[in-house]
Amino acid sequence: MIEKLYKNGKEPIEQVKAVTKTKCNRCLGKNIYEDTYGLYHCLDCFQYGEINDKMTLYRFKRNLQQGKHALNLDFELSNLQKQGSDFLLECYNSKRSGFLQAVCGAGKTEMTYQTILKALNSQDKICFVIPRVEVLKEISVRLKKAFPKTNISVLYEGNKHYEESELLLSTPQQLIYFYREFDLIILDEVDAFPYSGNHFLERLVKKSSKSMAVMLYMSATVSKDFLKTMKDIKTFLIPSRYHLKPMIIPKFIKIKNNQSLFKKLKGYLDYNQANMKQALLFVPTIAIGNELNNCLESLNYKVASISSKTTYKSEIIKRFRNQEITFLITTTILERGVTFSNIDVFILYADHQVYNKESLIQISGRVGRDLLHPDGLLLFFSEYLSKAMKQTRNELIYMNCRNQEIEMQNL
C-alpha cells in the first residue's frame, strides 16, 4: 500500500495515527519527542516532513494493470551467470530470501532478469532497491531495455512518479512511502553507503515489504554488519566475471609526501594522455579532489571532477563516456555500479581511513570490466600499506584462484 499524510480525494483502505507516545508508524522509529504543547514528534524521520500525534497516515491500494511481460535479451548468459540466475529464481520460487555474492563485473543485474520476469507475470509487486542514485539511474536504463513492455519507474528524491509502476526502482530512503507493499525486494549493493549499518533504512525496507516477501540481496563484497544477519540466509558465490578473465590485482606505489605523489602520478598521467587512455582518479576527500582538479587543469590535462556535491553528475559522466575527458577525479561516489570501457584506476592516498576493504574492492572492480579490454592498470598510491589494502589484494587473489578452479573443472 501507498502511505500518505493526506487523502487527496481518495478513500484509504486503512488509516492509523501517525505518531504515538512510543512509536512512529511512518518509519517504525521509537525516537519520540514531546514538545512544550504536549505534541509527540518523531525525530528519526522529520526530514521527510512534519509528523506528530495529531496527524493520520492514510494507506491506499495500488491497482496495477495485468499485462503480459516479456524479456528482451540480445546476449546469452554465461554458464556461471545462469547458475546465479537459477539461484535467485529458486529463492523466489521457494519463497526464501537469498544472498548472491558476485565479483565486480560478474553481471549481477542481468542475473535478476528471469526472477523479475516470473514475478511480473505472477502479478507480484517488485522493488529493485539501490542505495546510490547514479547507480540507480544507470541500472534503470538497462532494465527498461530488457523489459520493453513493462511500466518501470525510478524513485528518488525529486523524482516520485510511481503509482502505476509494475517494476519500481528506488533508493531505500523513498520506501518510507510504502507499507506492506512488495512481494519481492531485490536489494543491490547491500553493503554500500548509506544502507550498510543504517538501522533507519533497514526499518524502511522491512516496513515496505509484505510479511511473506522474498528478499534477494546482492553485492560483490560482504560487510561485517551484513555477515551478522546472514546466518539463516541461503548464499551463492560467483568468483568470476562474465568474460571469465581474472580480476586485476592492485600494484602498490609508495609515496613519501604530496610532492612524491604528484611526481609519480604525473608519469602515468602523461603516458595515458599520450595514448588516449582514460583513467579514474579516486581521492578520499572533496577538498583533495578540488585541489587536484585545479592543478591538472593548469597543466592542460583533459580533466573533470565529481563528488556528492557536484550538481550535474550525469553530464560529467556522459562526457567521460564520450571520451571528452581523459581523467575523471572522483570520490567514492563512483566506487560501485558504473561501467566504463578500457580505463585505468588510480587510487590516491589509498591508506586513508575513508577506504575500507569493501570500498577498495569495489573501486578495483572498475578496471577490466569490458570483454574487449579485460586488462588495465590498478594503482594504489600510499605512504604505507593499510590493513584494508592488504585484505583487498588477498581477496582479489583468492577470487582469481576460485575462478581458475572453475575453469579447470570445465575443461
N, C-alpha and C positions, 0 to 999 in steps of 0.2 A: 504494500500500500504506500501511496504518497502521503507524506505528512506535512501539514501546513498550519500556520497560525491564523488563517482566515478561511472563510468558506468560498468566497468569490462566486456566489450564486449557485454553488453545487451542494448537494446533500451528502454529508460524510457517512461512511459506514460505521465509524467509531469516533468517539471523542473522549479525551482524557484531560485531566488537569495537567497543565504544563510542568509545574513545579510543586512539590510538596515540601514539608519541613526537612525531609531526609533524602529526597531523590529528585533528579531532573529526568523527566520522561522523554526529553528530546535527545539527550546524549548519554543517558543512563549514569550520569555522574552523581556523586554524593558531596560535592564541594559546594554546599549551600550557605548563602549569606543572608542574614536578616537585617534589613536597613532600619533606620530610625522610625519609619512609618509602619513597621511590622510586616513589610512585604518580604517574601523569600525569593532570592535570585540565585541562578546557577552561575558560578564563577568559571566553570570549565568551558562553556560554550557561548559566553556573552559576545564573542567576536562575530557570531552569526546573527546577532541582533538581540535586542532586549527580550528577556523572558523571565516571567515571575509567576507567582502562585495565583494571580488574578487572571491569567491567560489560559486559553484552551488550545490543545493540539487536536486538529481535525485530520482524520485519516480517510483517504479516498482510494477506491479501487482503480487500478489501471487496466482498462479493457483493450487488449491488442487484437488486431485483425488476424484471423487464421489464414495463413498463406503457405504455399509450398516453397521451401527454401532450397537453394542449390549452391554447391561448392564449385567454384571455377578455379582450377589449378592448371598452370601452364608448365608444371615441373612435377617430377616424381620424388617422393621422399626416399632417402637412403634407407638401408636396412635398419640402422640404428634409430633413425627418426621414426620409422614405422613401429619399432618396439616402444619408443617413448609415446607415440600416438596411441598405440594399443593399451599401454599402461593407463593413460588418462581416461580413455574410453571405458576401460574395465572398472576404474574407480567410479565413474559416473553411473555405469550400469548396475553396479553393486551397491550404490548409494553410500560409498565410503570415501572419506577425504584422503588425499594423497599429496606427496611432495615429489616433484620432478627436479632433480639437480642435474643440470647440463652445462658443460663448459661454454664460455662466451663464443658465440658463432655456431653453436650446435643447431640453431633453428627452433628454439622453444615455441615461439609464436605459431609456427607452421604445424607443430605437433598438436596444437589445441584444436585444429580445424574440424577434425572428424567428430570430436566431442561436442563442439559448438553446433555443428550441423544436426547431430542427433537430438540435442536439447531443443534447438529451434523447431524442428519438425515434431517434437513432443509437446510443443506449446509451453515449454518451461521458460521462465523469466531468467535472463542471464545478465551478469555484470562482469566485465573484464576490468579489474582494478589494477592501476599502475600508479605508483607514488609520485612520479615526476611528469609534469605537464608536457615537456618537449618530447619525451619518450611516448607519452600517451598519443600525441598528435601523429607521430611517425607511424606507430602501430595501427592507428585508425585508418591510415591510407592503405595499408596492406590488407586489412580486414574488409574494407569497402570494395576492394578489387576482388578479393576471394569470395565474397558473398554479395553478388550484384543484385539479387532480388530481396535483400533484407534491409529493413529500415534501421540504420545504425546511427546512433547519436553519441557525441563526445561531451562529457560533463566535467567542467572545471570552473573555477571562479571566473565569472564574466561570460560563461557560456553554459546556459542551463535549459536548453530545449530537449526534453527527454520523454515527455508524456506518451508519445506514440512509438517510442523506440523498442524494437524487437531484440536488439542487441545493444546494450549500453556499455560504453567505455567511460570510466570515471576515476578521478583521484579518490583516495579514501576519505578525504575531508567532506566531499559532497554527498557521501552516503548518509549524512545526518538528515537528509530529506526523505528517507525511506524507513519503513517499519515492516519487518517480516515480508519482504517483497520478493527476494530472489531465491530460485530453486538451485541455481548454480552460480558460484562466485569463483572466478579464476584470478588469483592474486599473484601477479608477476613481480619480480624483484622484491620478494618478501623481506629481504634483509636490508633494503635501501632506506636512506633518509627520505622523508621524515617518518616512515611507517615503523621501522625497526625499533623495538623497545618503547613504542609510544602507546601507552595503555588507553589513551583517549581515542586514538584511531582504531585500535583493536575493538573497542566497545562499539564504534560505529559500524564496523564490518559485522559484528555479531548481531547488532540491532537490525540491520538491513536484511539479514538472511533468515529464511524460514527455519523452523525447528529441525526439519529433516534435510536441510540444504547440503549439497555436496560442495566442499571447499577443496580447490585444487591450487596448491602453492607451487611456485616455480622460482628458481634462481640459479645462478652459476656458483654461488657461494652460500655458506651456511653460517650465520652468526651464532654466538653463544646463547643469546636470548631466544632465538628460534629453536635451537637444539633442545632447550628445556621443555618446549611444547610438543616435540616431535615423537615422544615415546610411543604413542599409540597410533601414529600416522604411518600409513604404508608409503615406502620410498622407492625411488628408482633412480639410478645414476647413469648418465651418459658422459663418458670421459672424452668423447671425440667431437670435433667439428663436423659439419655436414660434408665437407670435402675431404675429411679423414687425414688432413695434414696436421702435423704436431703444433701445439701451442708454442709461441715464440718465448724463449727464456730470456729474462732481462740481463743486460750487461750493466754492471755497477761501475760508475765513473766517480772516482774520488775527487772531491774538491776541498780546498782549504778555506776559501772565503768567497765573497761575491765576485771579486776580480778574477779569481781562479775559475769560478763557474763560467763567467762570460767568455773568457779566453777559450776554454774547451768547447763550450756550446757553439761559439761563432764558427769554429771549424766545420762542425756538422751542418750548421745553417748555410754556410757558403756552398758546401757540396750539394745540399738539397736544392738550393736556389739555382745553381748552375745546371742541375739535372732535372729541374722542374718536378721535383719530388716533394709532395706536401707532407706536413707534419703537424701533429697536435702537440702543443707545449703546455703541459699541466703545471699549474702553480698552486701553492697551498692557500694563498690569500688573495683577495681582490686587489689590495694595495700593491702587492708584488706584481700582479698581472698588469696593472695600470703602468707601473714604473717600467716594466719590461717592454710593454707595447710602445711607450714613448721613445724608449731607447732604440728599438728596432726600426721604428718609423724614421727616426733621424738618420739611420744608416741605409735608408731606401729599400728595406725589405718589404715585400708584399705581405702585410701583417694586419690582423684584427684581433680583438679580444672579446670574450664573452663570459658573463657570470650571472648570478641570480639577479643582479641589479641592472642588467642590460635590458633596454626597452624593446628593441627589435631583434630578438634572438633568432627567429625563423629566417629573417632576411640575411643575417650574417652566416648562418648555417648554409643557406641556399647559395650564397656567394662562394663559400668554401667548396661546396659540391661542384659548382661550375668552374672551379679552379681559378677564380679571380683573386683568391687569397692563397698564398703558399704556406704561411704559418698562422695557425689559429691558436691564440693563447687562451686557455680555459681553466676555470676552477673545476672542482669535482662535479659540476653540473652536467658535464658530458662524459662522466665515467661509465654510464650504462645506457643500453638501449639504442644507441645511434651507430649506424654502419657507414663507414667511408671506405672507398676503394683505394688500395695501393698507397697507404700512408705509413709514416713512421710515427713513433710516440716517444717524446722526451719528457720525463718527469723531473722537474726541478725541485730541489730540497726534498727528495723522496723520504728522508728520515724525519720530516716534520710530523708532529703529533696528529695532524689532521688526517694523515694517511694510515689506516689500519690495513690488516691483511685483505679484508673483503674489498676495500676500495682499490687497492693496488692490483688485485687480481682482475677486477672489472676494467680498470684502465688498461692493463696489459692486453685484455681481450679485444681492444680496438685495433690491434695490429694483426694482419694476415687473415682477415675475415673473408676475403674475396677468393673464389676458386682460381681466378686468373692471376692473382697476386697473393699467394699464401705466405709470403715472406715479408720481412720488414725489420727495421731497427727498433729495438725497445731498450731505451737507456734510462737508468736511474742515476741522477746526479745527486750526490750526498756527501756530507762530511764524514759520516760513519755509517755502519750497517745496523739498521734498527732491527728489532725482533720481527716486525711486520714485513720488512724487506726479505729477510731470510725465509720466513714462512711462505711468502709469495713464491719465491723461487722454488722451494721444496715442493709446494703443492702443484705447481705447473709441471715440474719434472715427474711427479707421481702420476698426474693425469696423462702425460705423454707415454709413460710406461704402461698404464692400463690400456691406452689406445693401441699401443703396439701389440699387446697381448691379444686384443680383439682381432687385429689384422692377421696375426699368426693363426688364430683359430679358424679364420675364414679362408685360409689358403688351401 
